[in-house]
Amino acid sequence: MGLNTLPRTITLHDGRNLELRLLEVADCLGLVEFYRTLPEQDRQVLKDDVTTKEWADRFLRKVATKEVLCLVAMDGDKVVGEGSLYRSMYGWTKHVGEIRLTTARSHRRQGLGLAMASTLVKLATDLGIEKIIVSMVENQLGTRHTFEKLGFQKEAVLPRHVKDISGIKRDLIIMANDVSQIWAAMEAMVQDYSPHQGE
Ligand SMILES: CC(C)(COP(=O)(O)OP(=O)(O)OC[C@H]1O[C@@H](n2cnc3c(N)ncnc32)[C@H](O)[C@@H]1OP(=O)(O)O)[C@@H](O)C(=O)NCCC(=O)NCCS
């Protein structure tokens, strides 16, 4: 599942085949389009306003400096999932990475999120990252479930830290995974839960 296995084809639970690969500069507009088609409710839980060309330009600069490693899921020529590993290249949290992940509503509950998350965890370990965190709002059940399956555990709660679409303040939950210890266990879980691998 590391870099040398990308691009690769995965088969979702419903039989659709998608390609997982690293983001290319030419995907920029497709990525913005993907985010623009997400319901506002989903975009509200993302850290950035991901619908603008300015965001995409900033994001691509981070990809170029390798501060962000970005994985996309392609259904034909359409982006249907984006998962990124953010890391700081210097300083005392150099060993820590953060995963942010979004899949298209049309492709959810089909194993895509889990396949992307587990690939990002593997890429992180290949890069020497020892700890991965994921931030989520308290009611993001899908995110919580996906990362729990990969061995992530709740590590911190920041009370009333984010405002949701209705202006209600909600707790931010930070889940973490010490990858150096549990990668082996995760691999066993992924075999049970990830979609079939195609050629
Ligand atoms: C979180 C997210 C990426 C999951 O993607 P997905 O493609 O649905 O993931 P999967 O199909 O691989 O599901 C993984 C597991 O979580 C479960 N799950 C997914 N959504 C769920 C939900 N809303 N409620 C309960 N369980 C859910 C799935 O059933 C699956 O478990 P299973 O194998 O036991 O059935 C997707 O819901 C999403 O993009 N959410 C909006 C953006 C977001 O919140 N991102 C997180 C910020 S890091």
The ligand as an SDF file (V2000), in Angstrom:
LIG
                    3D

 48 50  0  0  0  0  0  0  0  0999 V2000
  -15.5410   10.0300    6.9280 C   0  0  0  0  0  0  0  0  0  0  0  0
  -15.6380    9.6030    5.4890 C   0  0  0  0  0  0  0  0  0  0  0  0
  -14.3370    9.9440    4.7790 C   0  0  0  0  0  0  0  0  0  0  0  0
  -15.8840    8.0700    5.4320 C   0  0  0  0  0  0  0  0  0  0  0  0
  -15.8490    7.7020    4.0610 O   0  0  0  0  0  0  0  0  0  0  0  0
  -16.5670    6.3700    3.4720 P   0  0  0  0  0  0  0  0  0  0  0  0
  -16.1390    6.3090    2.0360 O   0  0  0  0  0  0  0  0  0  0  0  0
  -18.0110    6.3560    3.7710 O   0  0  0  0  0  0  0  0  0  0  0  0
  -15.8190    5.2600    4.3360 O   0  0  0  0  0  0  0  0  0  0  0  0
  -16.0500    3.6700    4.3350 P   0  0  0  0  0  0  0  0  0  0  0  0
  -17.1240    3.2600    3.3970 O   0  0  0  0  0  0  0  0  0  0  0  0
  -14.7080    3.0520    4.1370 O   0  0  0  0  0  0  0  0  0  0  0  0
  -16.5330    3.4010    5.8090 O   0  0  0  0  0  0  0  0  0  0  0  0
  -15.6410    3.0420    6.8250 C   0  0  0  0  0  0  0  0  0  0  0  0
  -16.4420    2.5150    7.9990 C   0  0  0  0  0  0  0  0  0  0  0  0
  -17.1560    3.5920    8.6260 O   0  0  0  0  0  0  0  0  0  0  0  0
  -18.5470    3.3070    8.5960 C   0  0  0  0  0  0  0  0  0  0  0  0
  -19.2580    4.5410    8.3580 N   0  0  0  0  0  0  0  0  0  0  0  0
  -19.0950    5.4030    7.3230 C   0  0  0  0  0  0  0  0  0  0  0  0
  -19.9490    6.4300    7.4490 N   0  0  0  0  0  0  0  0  0  0  0  0
  -20.6670    6.1930    8.5860 C   0  0  0  0  0  0  0  0  0  0  0  0
  -21.7090    6.9010    9.2610 C   0  0  0  0  0  0  0  0  0  0  0  0
  -22.1700    8.0560    8.7750 N   0  0  0  0  0  0  0  0  0  0  0  0
  -22.1940    6.3740   10.3980 N   0  0  0  0  0  0  0  0  0  0  0  0
  -21.7040    5.2280   10.9070 C   0  0  0  0  0  0  0  0  0  0  0  0
  -20.7140    4.5060   10.3130 N   0  0  0  0  0  0  0  0  0  0  0  0
  -20.2160    4.9960    9.1730 C   0  0  0  0  0  0  0  0  0  0  0  0
  -18.7430    2.3490    7.4430 C   0  0  0  0  0  0  0  0  0  0  0  0
  -19.9130    1.5870    7.5870 O   0  0  0  0  0  0  0  0  0  0  0  0
  -17.4880    1.5030    7.5540 C   0  0  0  0  0  0  0  0  0  0  0  0
  -17.6220    0.5440    8.5640 O   0  0  0  0  0  0  0  0  0  0  0  0
  -18.0000   -0.9830    8.1830 P   0  0  0  0  0  0  0  0  0  0  0  0
  -16.8470   -1.4550    7.3330 O   0  0  0  0  0  0  0  0  0  0  0  0
  -18.0960   -1.6260    9.5100 O   0  0  0  0  0  0  0  0  0  0  0  0
  -19.2750   -0.9300    7.4230 O   0  0  0  0  0  0  0  0  0  0  0  0
  -16.8450   10.3040    4.7940 C   0  0  0  0  0  0  0  0  0  0  0  0
  -18.0060   10.0470    5.5520 O   0  0  0  0  0  0  0  0  0  0  0  0
  -16.6850   11.8080    4.6200 C   0  0  0  0  0  0  0  0  0  0  0  0
  -16.0720   12.2490    3.6480 O   0  0  0  0  0  0  0  0  0  0  0  0
  -17.2670   12.6140    5.5340 N   0  0  0  0  0  0  0  0  0  0  0  0
  -17.2920   14.0940    5.3830 C   0  0  0  0  0  0  0  0  0  0  0  0
  -15.9350   14.7340    5.5240 C   0  0  0  0  0  0  0  0  0  0  0  0
  -15.3220   14.4460    6.8470 C   0  0  0  0  0  0  0  0  0  0  0  0
  -15.9920   14.4870    7.8610 O   0  0  0  0  0  0  0  0  0  0  0  0
  -14.0130   14.2150    6.8500 N   0  0  0  0  0  0  0  0  0  0  0  0
  -13.2740   13.9630    8.0530 C   0  0  0  0  0  0  0  0  0  0  0  0
  -12.3040   15.0430    8.3740 C   0  0  0  0  0  0  0  0  0  0  0  0
  -10.7450   14.2480    8.6040 S   0  0  0  0  0  0  0  0  0  0  0  0
  1  2  1  0
  2  3  1  0
  2  4  1  0
  2 36  1  0
  4  5  1  0
  5  6  1  0
  6  7  2  0
  6  8  1  0
  6  9  1  0
  9 10  1  0
 10 11  2  0
 10 12  1  0
 10 13  1  0
 13 14  1  0
 14 15  1  0
 15 16  1  0
 15 30  1  0
 16 17  1  0
 17 18  1  0
 17 28  1  0
 18 19  1  0
 18 27  1  0
 19 20  2  0
 20 21  1  0
 21 22  1  0
 21 27  2  0
 22 23  1  0
 22 24  2  0
 24 25  1  0
 25 26  2  0
 26 27  1  0
 28 29  1  0
 28 30  1  0
 30 31  1  0
 31 32  1  0
 32 33  2  0
 32 34  1  0
 32 35  1  0
 36 37  1  0
 36 38  1  0
 38 39  2  0
 38 40  1  0
 40 41  1  0
 41 42  1  0
 42 43  1  0
 43 44  2  0
 43 45  1  0
 45 46  1  0
 46 47  1  0
 47 48  1  0
M  END
$$$$
